[in-house]
Every structure is written in C-alpha cells, then in structure tokens.
Amino acid sequence: MDSKLGMLLQSLSLRLNDSFVSGEVTIANSQGKRKLTVHPVWDTDRFRVQVQGKSPQEGAADEIIGEIISVIGEKDDFLLVFVDRTSELTMERRRGKVSTRISDKKRLDADQDHVSYEPAGGTRQQFVNVREAADLFRAVGIMSEDGQVKGDKRRKLYQVDRFIELVAQMLDNWPEGRELTILDCGCGKSYLSFALNYYIHEKLRKPCYFIGIDNNEKVVAASRAIQEKLMYRNMEFVVSDVKDYKPGRKVDMVLSLHACDTATDMALALGVDLGSKYIVAVPCCQSSLNDEIDFGSLAPIAAYNVFKTRLADTITDGLRSLGLEAYGYRVSVAEYVSPLDTPKNIMLRAEYTGKTNAVRTYAELKEKLGIVPWLDRLLEARRSD
Ligand SMILES: C[S@@+](CC[C@H](N)C(=O)[O-])C[C@H]1O[C@@H](n2cnc3c(N)ncnc32)[C@H](O)[C@@H]1O
C-alpha cells in the first residue's frame, strides 16, 4: 500500500481509538456511491461497520481499518470522510494520487461566528462560540433547531458562558497532556458540563473526563440522553446524593452551580476530602445558618428580616471561603454575572496550595459567631465514614 495512505489510515485508527472523540466514517467511490459506513457503538470501544452488499458487523478500530483497506483496494479512486465533534477529515485517492485535508465543521453561517447577546446591563461577546458548537447547544436545548438561542435560555447560556470563562483562566498551568477529571455536583441537565467539556476538549485541547452527579433520577436520565445524542464518551452521570458520593477515580476539579442550600457545602467538603486541586462553586439559596448565627453587636440590624438574610448569606459564603483557605486552598471570590441576571451570583474559586494560613482566623470567627459551618460538619462526617 502507498506509504502516505498507510500513515493516514494509522492516524485514522488513533482517532477512532480516542475515547473522547465520536467519529463516523464514510467511503464513497468516484461516482459518490457509498461503499462503507462506520458508526461508533454507544458505550463501548467498538464500531459498527456496514460494507455495501454485506451484513453489518462490529469490531474494534484495528479491525475496522482492515475493512477500510479491503474496501478501498490498491488502486481505485475513493473519498473517505471522517467526521468528529468539530472537524471533518477528508482522504481522497484520485488517479493514484492520495491527498488529505482537515476542516472545521461550521454548520451555520460563518460570518455570524460569535453571537453577542444582552445580559442585564449591556451587550457581551460570548466566550464559547455558540455557532461553532451548534450541535452541542441544540442537544442541550439552549438553541432551537433553526440555530437561534432560545429566549428563555439566554440567561442560562450567559451564566454557563461566564462560568466557563472563569474556569478556563484557572487551567493555564494544567500540565500539557494530563487528563483533567471534573466532578459536577448537582449537575441538573448538565448544561455546564457539556459546554465545559466541549470547551476544554475542543478549544483548550486538553484531555478531560466528566462525572455529573445529581440525586434526581430524571435529570440524570436526561443528561445521559443528551450524552448519547452527542456521543460524548468522556462523561458519566450518576444518581447520587453529593454527601454520599465516592468517585472511582482521582478528581481534579469539583464544580457546583446553584446546587441547593447545603448541597454547595457537600460539594466543597467532597472537594476538600478528595484533595481536588480545584473547587469552583456558585452557591444557591441558603438558609441553614440563618437562625444559628450569633450576630453579636450586629443583632439590632439582624432584627430586620431582610438584613438578617443578607448578613447570613454573606457570612455563610464568607465562612465557606475562609474554611477553604484553612483547608489549604487559595480562594478568590467574584460576582461572576450581574446581580440583575441572578442574585445568586457569587463564585468561589479555590486552588489547592497546601498553605493553611487561615486556620486560626477561621477558628476564632466560628467561635465568635457561635456556629459550626456545614463545610466542617460534612467534612468530618466524610472523614469518619
Ligand atoms: C438549581 S439546580 C442546578 C442544576 C445545574 N447545576 C444548573 O446550574 O443548571 C440544583 C440541582 O442540584 C440537585 N441537588 C440538590 N441537592 C442535591 C444533593 N444533596 N445531592 C445531589 N444533587 C442535589 C437538584 O436535584 C438539582 O438538579
């Protein structure tokens, strides 16, 4: 066989074997008539190959390459197209000459590459290119079939987009080629995980694996259905309470976006317990400490219910941040979107450094406020399990 063709088929075999990529292959003859199609078999490392005129068969990537070699023969013209998440690889033999090209899949108008849209308070250029990732955003239901971002999903898109932008900044120093495992706690329908998976794998070109957990069976089933539609094989979704979850692999980043009340603390405790390098949380509704905090000299202000709730929210998130510092993380706190988009707009970003400078301050503050934060309670429960 032509040595160039041999090398190209070898690289195709590697691509088929890449568990992150879901690729389909078609081969046609010079008249455009299909001679072979290959589809991945969901949830396995195998492929279903259909050679024209034969019954379909299943096989591993190497066996599939064997079938491809026998179909293209020694001399005949052929056109082979391999399509994965974002690119299209074409190999052609025409009058004995082999050529190849690779192109980005742009299913939608190329001159509308980036959609800008209006979060509360102004227009913003999107971080993740919705048009380039149209398959993804359609599958998760953020974009309609005709390629428009749905009106009631704009805020969600904005929040997910900002979340990804801020997470991406944390990954600058992630070692080249090392797989990053991300655990999304209270994943819901997993908009965030799907979009972040797309961004890290396709744009940052970093190998990654996602685990989404939620205690609601329906949203886990919905996430699995989207996963199958997208053929994103580097993901798994598990029905579990965050409190009880024990992963079967090393986790590098724990995320939670609007996990309800103490589920945020469960995610933080899980991240600390697992020694996760990164923890990123956007807390949601929180009321667990409202009636436990000793407001001390601020009690006359906390006598007004609205102020009490706001003070308690701030103290709860402040203690979460300080707690993470005490457990060895460097923490930054930001308003990740405008409060007009969602009042639950505080993002805690933590990276493990091993320095525990805040231990004393944290202990003293807890004593003053007369409380044991949920992070501590849940971490202790995990560690004594
Ligand atoms: C407001 S939704 C957010 C979903 C998703 N993170 C998002 O931003 O689209 C909160 C999710 O957390 C899940 N959840 C709440 N408490 C949980 C717990 N203790 N363990 C697992 N999942 C939990 C709920 O079932 C729900 O799907």
The ligand as an SDF file (V2000), in Angstrom:
LIG
                    3D

 27 29  0  0  0  0  0  0  0  0999 V2000
  -30.9230   24.5770   40.7310 C   0  0  0  0  0  0  0  0  0  0  0  0
  -30.4700   23.0370   40.0740 S   0  0  0  0  0  0  0  0  0  0  0  0
  -28.9720   23.4500   39.2360 C   0  0  0  0  0  0  0  0  0  0  0  0
  -28.6140   22.4470   38.1870 C   0  0  0  0  0  0  0  0  0  0  0  0
  -27.3540   22.7810   37.3750 C   0  0  0  0  0  0  0  0  0  0  0  0
  -26.1650   22.7970   38.1980 N   0  0  0  0  0  0  0  0  0  0  0  0
  -27.5160   24.0590   36.6250 C   0  0  0  0  0  0  0  0  0  0  0  0
  -26.9630   25.0780   37.0550 O   0  0  0  0  0  0  0  0  0  0  0  0
  -28.2290   24.0520   35.6160 O   0  0  0  0  0  0  0  0  0  0  0  0
  -29.8710   22.1900   41.5150 C   0  0  0  0  0  0  0  0  0  0  0  0
  -29.6280   20.6990   41.2680 C   0  0  0  0  0  0  0  0  0  0  0  0
  -28.9920   20.1610   42.4260 O   0  0  0  0  0  0  0  0  0  0  0  0
  -29.5470   18.8900   42.6980 C   0  0  0  0  0  0  0  0  0  0  0  0
  -29.3260   18.6070   44.1330 N   0  0  0  0  0  0  0  0  0  0  0  0
  -29.7700   19.3240   45.1910 C   0  0  0  0  0  0  0  0  0  0  0  0
  -29.3460   18.7780   46.3370 N   0  0  0  0  0  0  0  0  0  0  0  0
  -28.5960   17.7010   45.9930 C   0  0  0  0  0  0  0  0  0  0  0  0
  -27.8730   16.7200   46.7440 C   0  0  0  0  0  0  0  0  0  0  0  0
  -27.8200   16.7670   48.0630 N   0  0  0  0  0  0  0  0  0  0  0  0
  -27.2180   15.7600   46.0590 N   0  0  0  0  0  0  0  0  0  0  0  0
  -27.2700   15.7070   44.7030 C   0  0  0  0  0  0  0  0  0  0  0  0
  -27.9350   16.5960   43.9510 N   0  0  0  0  0  0  0  0  0  0  0  0
  -28.5870   17.5830   44.5910 C   0  0  0  0  0  0  0  0  0  0  0  0
  -31.0010   19.0270   42.3090 C   0  0  0  0  0  0  0  0  0  0  0  0
  -31.6080   17.7760   42.0430 O   0  0  0  0  0  0  0  0  0  0  0  0
  -30.9170   19.8990   41.0700 C   0  0  0  0  0  0  0  0  0  0  0  0
  -30.8090   19.1460   39.8950 O   0  0  0  0  0  0  0  0  0  0  0  0
  1  2  1  0
  2  3  1  0
  2 10  1  0
  3  4  1  0
  4  5  1  0
  5  6  1  0
  5  7  1  0
  7  8  2  0
  7  9  1  0
 10 11  1  0
 11 12  1  0
 11 26  1  0
 12 13  1  0
 13 14  1  0
 13 24  1  0
 14 15  1  0
 14 23  1  0
 15 16  2  0
 16 17  1  0
 17 18  1  0
 17 23  2  0
 18 19  1  0
 18 20  2  0
 20 21  1  0
 21 22  2  0
 22 23  1  0
 24 25  1  0
 24 26  1  0
 26 27  1  0
M  CHG  2   2   1   9  -1
M  END
$$$$
